[in-house]
């Protein structure tokens, strides 16, 4: 059974929602195609798949929430350069090289959840993410194949995005790391 815990920042004074997705292995569908554990490479524990260090650019842009300013933005290019922006409309912007451990974890999540096969929109009936939800827009460019994956979802529909909660949390953690220790401009 999938459990989704989502605390919105609307009234609780939290800076960002904590999204956690858990799957009970006992309730996984027995007929699920190839539910075997992902293969890992010998280097850095990355899960096998189309994503590897230097093979993609990724960007997440957030908006909405109670105040409308979202949770910030982060982009990582194929060379590992990160640009991060604070939430809100006029926050600071910072840059630095991506933390190697966080990058390896992100790559493993992208491969595990086949982010290169994400749908274009996981909440088409709610294009503006009504009612104080956060909106998440993700763009992934696979360098070698010149393939671009663009998707979006609202807070309430993150459960429909394969690995959406985990990948969002990892990208926002990278953003927070860069904002805390990167080279910043006001």
N, C-alpha and C positions, 0 to 999 in steps of 0.2 A: 504494500500500500504506500502511496506517495503522500508524504506530509509536507505541507508548505507553511512555513512560519514567516510572516511578513509584518513588521511593525512600521507603520507609516509615521513620518515626521510631522504630520499635520498638527497635532496638539500636544504630543508627549515631550517636546523639547529635545528630541533626539536629532543629531546632526544628519544622519542618513539612515535609511531603513536597513535593517539586517535581514537579509534574505538567506534562508537555508532550505535546502531541498534534500530529503532523505528517502531512500528507497529501501523497503524491507525486502531482503533477498528471498524470504520464504514465500512472498506473494507475487514474485515476478512471474510473468506469463511463461508457462512451460513450453509453449510453442514459439517463443520469441526466436527470431532468426539469429544464429550465432551469438549467443549471449556470453561467450567465453571471455575471460579476462583479457584486457588489451595487452599486446606484446610490447615489451620495453626494449629500447636499444641499450647497448652497453654504456654509452656515454650519457651522462647527466640524467638518466632515468626517464627520458622522454618516451611517450607512447608513440608507436609507429603510426604513420599517416602522412598526409600531405604537408603538415606544418613542421618546420624545423627552423633553427636559428638562421636568420638571414633569408628566409624564403617568403616572407609576407610582411605587409604593413597592416596595422589594425588601428581603428579609431572608434571610440564610443563618445557620443554626445548625449547629454541628458538635459531634460527640461521638466517643467511642471513642479508638482508638489504644492504644498500649501501656499508658499510665497511665489511660486512660479519660476524660480531660478534654477531648478534642477539640483544635481549633485556634482556638477563639474564635467570636465572633458579630459580625455587622455588619448594621445596618439603615440604609437610606437612604429618607427620605420624599420625596414629590413636590416639596417645597420645597428639597431638597438638604441637609437636616439629616442628619448621620450620627451614629449611636450605635454604639460598638464596645466589645466586651468581650474581655478576655484569655482565653487558653485556661485550662483548669482550672476548679475549682469555686468559687474565691473571688478571682479576679483583679480588677484595677482595671477601671473603666468610664470611657470618655471620649466626648466629643461635640465636633463642630465642623461647619462647612459643608464639603461635599464639594469636593475639588480639581477644578477645572473640566476640566482635561485628562484626569484619570483618569475622570471622569464621562462625558465624551464618548467615551472608549475603551470604557467599559462599555456605553453605549447602542449603539454600533456593533456590539459583539459580540452583544448581546441581539437586535438586528434581524437580523444576519447569520445567526444560528443559530436564528431563529424560536422564541425561548424561550417565547413565548405559546402554542406548540403542544406543549410538552413533555408527556411522559406522566406519570402520577401516581407511578409507582414503577419505577425502572430496575433494581431488584434484589429482586423480590418473594420469591424463594426464600431470601433471607438478611435477614429483617426486623431482626435485631439487629446486622448487620454483624459477624459472627463473626470470631474469630481476629485480634484486634488491628487490624482495619481501621478507618479513619475513616468516620463516617457524616455525610452532608451532607443537610440539609433546606433547601429553598428555597421561599419564598413570594413571589409577585409579584402585586401588585394594580394592575390597569390602571384608573386613575381615571375616565376618560371613559366607559368601557363597563361599569364596575362588575364586571369580570371578575377572578376570582382563579385563579391557576395555582399549584398546590402540587405539589412533587415531592421525591423523595429518591433517594439512591444511596449505595453503598459505594465505597471506594477502588478496588476491583478492577473495578467496573462503570462507572467514569467514561467509559470509551471508548464506551459505549452512549448517552451523553447528548450530543446535538448541541451542540458547543461547551462541554461541561461542564468540561473541564480549563481552557480559557482563561478562561471566566467565573468559575470558582472562584478561579483565580489572581488575577484582577483584583479580585474582592470582598475576598479576603484581603490584597491589597496596599493597598486602601483602608482596611481595618481597621488594618493596621500603620501607615499614615500618620496616622490619627486617634489611635492609641495613643501615637505618638511626639510629636505636636504639638498635641493637643486639650486641652480643659479636662477634667481627670480627677478622679475621686473614688476613694479606695482601696476 
